[in-house]
Amino acid sequence: MAKVVLIGSGLAGGLLAAYLGRRGYHVDLYERRADPREGNIVGGRSINLAISTRGIYALEQIGIAHEALQHAIPMRGRMIHDKSGALHFSPYDVDPKNCINSIGRAALNTTVIEAAQRYPDVRVYFNHKCTDVDLDTATARLETDGRQLAARGDAVIGVDGAFSAVRKSMQREITNFQYDESYLAHGYKELTIPPGPRDLWQMEKNALHIWPRKSFMMIALPNPDGSFTCTLFWQFEGPRSFATTKTDDDVRRFFNEEFPDAVSLMPSLLEDFRENPTGSLVTVHCAPWFYQDKVCLLGDAAHAVVPFYGQGMNAAFEDCVVLDQCLEKFPNERERAFAEYFSRRKENADALADLAIGNFIEMRDKTASKTFRAKKKLDHLLEATLPGIYLPLYTMVTFTRIPYADAARRARLQDRIVYGGLISLLIIFIALLFRLIAH
Ligand SMILES: Cc1cc2nc3c(=O)[nH]c(=O)nc-3n(C[C@H](O)[C@H](O)[C@H](O)COP(=O)(O)OP(=O)(O)OC[C@H]3O[C@@H](n4cnc5c(N)ncnc54)[C@H](O)[C@@H]3O)c2cc1C
């Protein structure tokens, strides 16, 4: 069986190694960081994430969904915090069983790596950093402990995240390789709400909390130990921004003005703000995602998106399912398998990138408004009265496996029909009213 060199044992790398191991491939997985089981904290990335239908399906296919989700916390809707501290709950779906789940990144990472290691032909090497890839010979050059080494396979798959070294080699070597990256003007910083007395959650546990403030926002996801991880998404530059908020007084004043109900729950706010890094948010588009039968990209390495739809990891896990299906379909023609995987995923990854940007505006600005809440209620009413016919966009993206691009198209069509219909009804109603008054 062929040998595959995987670069990056993050969330998708571990899962892909398990899928390939099950298919009988010899897999050598190289990760630049230390083993997450040795307490290696995933620096600069979110501590917890929301996993939903697509991600769970991918875990189920390899038989680890139960193990992975045992400590996950279901979040049934958005809990909106306005400036006065008033709370509004908006369920994610008309079916209360449809929820997203807060899951710890490090624990999930460990679960997928351990799942991969159960296959006899999967080996994982930590503290090995890929510096570049020779595409024609499918050879990854690596550094470990100051030594250089080369790992040659029949194929190299880059699962090495948004700043992929494998992708950089493709950029350098492939003529007409298309590449585009765009950074948001916003960065993010993680902060903590610790557990309350008796290790209980100090806010509603089964919700994703949002403090929408128009041009910026804070969110919080629950952790199993009773704490919440908050993430502040805020402009890097500008009169009120990360750049101008330097001193403890600045931080205290900003939080007291914007998030007064949260401040009292955040005893380590000043320390967290000072010490935690400010991360950047990038969208990556590139093409193609493969070179002959030798090199392929998967997950953020192929299509990093901003995190506002909570789908980056879910999409990366879905990539694993699709690549596995393509390898099954073309067992002896790896280039065709890579090509089919690319053609099935590219349009969907592009659609997700747009959806994720759109959802940032919805979360930080629109969730606070009464119109938003009314639209969500109308969505749920239509979903309940027209089951299987009308599906809100959020439901399609989060609680189904309808390809992202199809979901976006269908939502646009539904909106045209529903809002076109409502406007027509309104016009007819006004016309009738005028006739009545005229008589
Ligand atoms: C703030 C934030 C919140 C998010 N929330 C969600 C969410 O709620 N739901 C969701 O679905 N997604 C979320 N995401 C997106 C999610 O984190 C990513 O889509 C997901 O981690 C992608 O998995 P990956 O395996 O492709 O990349 P990564 O998880 O980034 O893993 C890449 C791995 O490759 C390793 N690596 C990198 N370079 C090299 C090299 N040169 N050599 C060897 N190893 C290397 C890295 O150390 C890492 O382990 C969020 C992202 C952010 C930033």
Ligand as a Chemical Component Dictionary entry (heavy atoms), coordinates in Angstrom:
data_LIG
# 
_chem_comp.id                   LIG 
_chem_comp.type                 NON-POLYMER 
_chem_comp.pdbx_formal_charge   0 
_chem_comp.three_letter_code    LIG 
# 
loop_
_chem_comp_atom.comp_id 
_chem_comp_atom.atom_id 
_chem_comp_atom.alt_atom_id 
_chem_comp_atom.type_symbol 
_chem_comp_atom.charge 
_chem_comp_atom.model_Cartn_x 
_chem_comp_atom.model_Cartn_y 
_chem_comp_atom.model_Cartn_z 
_chem_comp_atom.pdbx_ordinal 
LIG C1  C1  C 0 -10.564 32.126 17.304 1  
LIG C2  C2  C 0 -10.978 30.950 16.458 2  
LIG C3  C3  C 0 -12.151 30.301 16.738 3  
LIG C4  C4  C 0 -12.554 29.204 15.974 4  
LIG N1  N1  N 0 -13.729 28.586 16.260 5  
LIG C5  C5  C 0 -14.150 27.565 15.498 6  
LIG C6  C6  C 0 -15.378 26.909 15.792 7  
LIG O1  O1  O 0 -16.078 27.251 16.744 8  
LIG N2  N2  N 0 -15.762 25.873 15.000 9  
LIG C7  C7  C 0 -15.012 25.463 13.929 10 
LIG O2  O2  O 0 -15.439 24.523 13.233 11 
LIG N3  N3  N 0 -13.844 26.062 13.633 12 
LIG C8  C8  C 0 -13.393 27.097 14.384 13 
LIG N4  N4  N 0 -12.212 27.699 14.099 14 
LIG C9  C9  C 0 -11.431 27.242 12.926 15 
LIG C10 C10 C 0 -10.585 26.026 13.280 16 
LIG O3  O3  O 0 -9.724  26.347 14.345 17 
LIG C11 C11 C 0 -9.767  25.598 12.068 18 
LIG O4  O4  O 0 -10.550 25.585 10.914 19 
LIG C12 C12 C 0 -9.192  24.201 12.306 20 
LIG O5  O5  O 0 -8.289  24.237 13.387 21 
LIG C13 C13 C 0 -8.486  23.707 11.032 22 
LIG O6  O6  O 0 -7.842  22.503 11.298 23 
LIG P1  P1  P 0 -6.494  22.153 10.533 24 
LIG O7  O7  O 0 -6.078  20.826 11.063 25 
LIG O8  O8  O 0 -6.660  22.345 9.074  26 
LIG O9  O9  O 0 -5.454  23.259 10.999 27 
LIG P2  P2  P 0 -4.843  23.476 12.453 28 
LIG O10 O10 O 0 -5.800  23.072 13.483 29 
LIG O11 O11 O 0 -4.296  24.863 12.445 30 
LIG O12 O12 O 0 -3.629  22.449 12.522 31 
LIG C14 C14 C 0 -2.466  22.630 11.770 32 
LIG C15 C15 C 0 -1.357  21.843 12.451 33 
LIG O13 O13 O 0 -0.204  21.868 11.630 34 
LIG C16 C16 C 0 0.924   22.141 12.434 35 
LIG N5  N5  N 0 1.920   22.796 11.573 36 
LIG C17 C17 C 0 1.858   24.038 11.043 37 
LIG N6  N6  N 0 2.939   24.278 10.296 38 
LIG C18 C18 C 0 3.675   23.161 10.352 39 
LIG C19 C19 C 0 4.952   22.798 9.777  40 
LIG N7  N7  N 0 5.633   23.669 9.001  41 
LIG N8  N8  N 0 5.439   21.569 10.025 42 
LIG C20 C20 C 0 4.762   20.679 10.818 43 
LIG N9  N9  N 0 3.572   20.976 11.412 44 
LIG C21 C21 C 0 3.052   22.201 11.160 45 
LIG C22 C22 C 0 0.388   23.047 13.530 46 
LIG O14 O14 O 0 1.245   23.055 14.655 47 
LIG C23 C23 C 0 -0.958  22.429 13.797 48 
LIG O15 O15 O 0 -0.888  21.418 14.762 49 
LIG C24 C24 C 0 -11.761 28.776 14.874 50 
LIG C25 C25 C 0 -10.575 29.438 14.591 51 
LIG C26 C26 C 0 -10.177 30.512 15.373 52 
LIG C27 C27 C 0 -8.898  31.210 15.039 53 
# 
loop_
_chem_comp_bond.comp_id 
_chem_comp_bond.atom_id_1 
_chem_comp_bond.atom_id_2 
_chem_comp_bond.value_order 
_chem_comp_bond.pdbx_ordinal 
LIG C1  C2  SING 1  
LIG C2  C3  SING 2  
LIG C2  C26 DOUB 3  
LIG C3  C4  DOUB 4  
LIG C4  N1  SING 5  
LIG C4  C24 SING 6  
LIG N1  C5  DOUB 7  
LIG C5  C6  SING 8  
LIG C5  C8  SING 9  
LIG C6  O1  DOUB 10 
LIG C6  N2  SING 11 
LIG N2  C7  SING 12 
LIG C7  O2  DOUB 13 
LIG C7  N3  SING 14 
LIG N3  C8  DOUB 15 
LIG C8  N4  SING 16 
LIG N4  C9  SING 17 
LIG N4  C24 SING 18 
LIG C9  C10 SING 19 
LIG C10 O3  SING 20 
LIG C10 C11 SING 21 
LIG C11 O4  SING 22 
LIG C11 C12 SING 23 
LIG C12 O5  SING 24 
LIG C12 C13 SING 25 
LIG C13 O6  SING 26 
LIG O6  P1  SING 27 
LIG P1  O7  DOUB 28 
LIG P1  O8  SING 29 
LIG P1  O9  SING 30 
LIG O9  P2  SING 31 
LIG P2  O10 DOUB 32 
LIG P2  O11 SING 33 
LIG P2  O12 SING 34 
LIG O12 C14 SING 35 
LIG C14 C15 SING 36 
LIG C15 O13 SING 37 
LIG C15 C23 SING 38 
LIG O13 C16 SING 39 
LIG C16 N5  SING 40 
LIG C16 C22 SING 41 
LIG N5  C17 SING 42 
LIG N5  C21 SING 43 
LIG C17 N6  DOUB 44 
LIG N6  C18 SING 45 
LIG C18 C19 SING 46 
LIG C18 C21 DOUB 47 
LIG C19 N7  SING 48 
LIG C19 N8  DOUB 49 
LIG N8  C20 SING 50 
LIG C20 N9  DOUB 51 
LIG N9  C21 SING 52 
LIG C22 O14 SING 53 
LIG C22 C23 SING 54 
LIG C23 O15 SING 55 
LIG C24 C25 DOUB 56 
LIG C25 C26 SING 57 
LIG C26 C27 SING 58 
# 
